[in-house]
Each structure stands twice: as C-alpha cells, then as structure tokens.
Amino acid sequence: MKPMRMDRLLANLGYGARKQIAALARQGRITRNGTPLLDVREKLIPDADLQSSLCIDDEPVDPLPGFAVMLHKPTGFTCSRKDPGRLVFEFFPERWLRRDPALSPVGRLDKDTSGLLIFTDDGQLNHRITHPRSHVSKTYLVTLDRPVTPDAITRFASGTLKLEDDDTPLLPAELEILSDHQTRLVIHEGRYHQVRRMFAAIGNHVTALHREAIGGLSVPADLPEGNWRIMTPTDLDQLL
Ligand code: URA
C-alpha cells in the first residue's frame, strides 16, 4: 500500500475538497490515536493500523479503499445512479457518493427486488464475483402469480431454455418448489431481469422476488431490511 498525503486520502473518502480537509486539520478535528494531525501533507499508509487509529471528529474514519459492504435491500430502491427515484446509495453516508475509487454495486437488483446486495470499490473483486467463470451462484425466493408445475424444474435444469431476445440458452438452474406459488431458484449467471424473464419464458409471472444468498453468503438474520454492514474476510470467503 502506497503512502498518500492525508488531504488526498480524506478527499478521496469524500470528506471534502482538500481545502476543507486543511480546515479540519487546523481545527484539530483529525486525530490519530487521539493526537491531532495538523499537517495535511503528512503521508499516511492506508493500512489496518491507520483504519483503527484515525478519527475525524472522534468518529472512526470510513473504510479505507478496498472494502466491500453488504446491504439488505428493500424493494422500492434502484441501483443505477442515473435512474429517477430513490437509490440504494441512500442507505450509506452521503459522502460515500464522493469516494474515489467509487463504490459500485456488484451486479444489480431490480427496483422491485429485495435481498442481498453487495457493493465494493475494488474493481478486481467486483469482476471476480460477477465473472461467469467464478461460478458464484445466486439464490432467489420467488413468488408467482400462477401455481408452478414440476415441469418447470426440468425446463430450468435443461440448459436449453432461451429467454426472449437472447441467442444463447441459459445455463442449467436449480428450482425447488416450496408451495404452489413459492419457489427457490439458484442461477449461475446474471442476465438482465433474469429470474423474471425465466418465469415469463414458461408462462408464469413473478409477483415478488427476494435474493436470499450470493454464493454461500446469505442475508444475515440480524441484518434487517435497509441495514448494511462492512464485509469481513469470512463473509468474502463464504461468498466466493
Ligand atoms: N432477476 C431479476 O429478474 N431481477 C433481479 O433483481 C435479479 C434477478
């Protein structure tokens, strides 16, 4: 990890322009182990030691670059910054929108889908999770308009089912029928509106969709909708 000037590091975390960081430093509001850091030119190494010792206004500094966060997304929020309406970023501190490198969702969930959504500022990690070669599965709880019949299991598992407007067939997916109108579906790729389009392809309609897990990582039972937490190395291991 390369040492970085304090003003640049904190500006990249969204704490303000360099001038504003300089003002914070002058006012003694940036501290390391309780000691004010007054010189914004000081070079800091963005490592675990800095993470645990640096405070702004007595609050631990935000996660340094190279982090991942999981959100239990409620319905009604969109992932794209360009879309009108409420955004998933609203759940995080506002300054996170000014981070450089930017925090991006790892894959997306539709506005009307709830469940596990991961974000990271680490492009390599994002790529590793989303690349088809990584074989990271996604598990959805799907509520349907019409009763689901067992032939859906075979069709989804076939590896020959095509979605409207797609040339390549879908990879085999595992469907479990939980009740007439509820299923659990595990998919191994991430096409646009994939789950809704899969059920449309067999003449059904999804009325509610919830992502229960990505890889081996489920929505934690103690993470209510609208809440987030920084991911630990154990979370990442489970995911990958
Ligand atoms: N498939 C969908 O149709 N929507 C999602 O949000 C995720 C998977």
Residues whose N, C-alpha, C, O or C-beta is under 5 A from the ligand:
A	BS01	URA	R108 L109 D110 T113 H193 Q194 V195 R196 R197
